[in-house]
Amino acid sequence: MMLEPSIDKLQEKIYSKYTLVTLSSQRARQLQETKTSKIANPKSFKYVGIALEEIQADKLEYTEE
């Protein structure tokens, strides 16, 4: 079973796995409440998958503190 987007491609955008997990989980909670995706026609039907697709498409940004 191949997961999309792959962890390797996501880590080109966000280098830390911890940051990737934190960002995607926070976004998944927002998606659960709002049901509004930043990408048209996401492939995934799960909120975490949609959040990861948004990261891959450069629709989510974060700042390091």
Phi, psi and omega in degrees: 000123181260128178265139178238138351287153183287154181297327180295317179291324178293324181285349170288333180269314180233116190284328184270126177296324178298314179296320179299314180294316181296312181298315182292324179289321177295317179294323178298321176296319177297317179297323179297323180281316188265334183059025182242114180268151178272357177239149178275135176053065177295147180285326183275150175254356177263148185297320180295319178297319177296318178299318178294323176295322178295321177296315180299325182273009181060034178266347178245139177233155175216159177242138178277137179260000000 
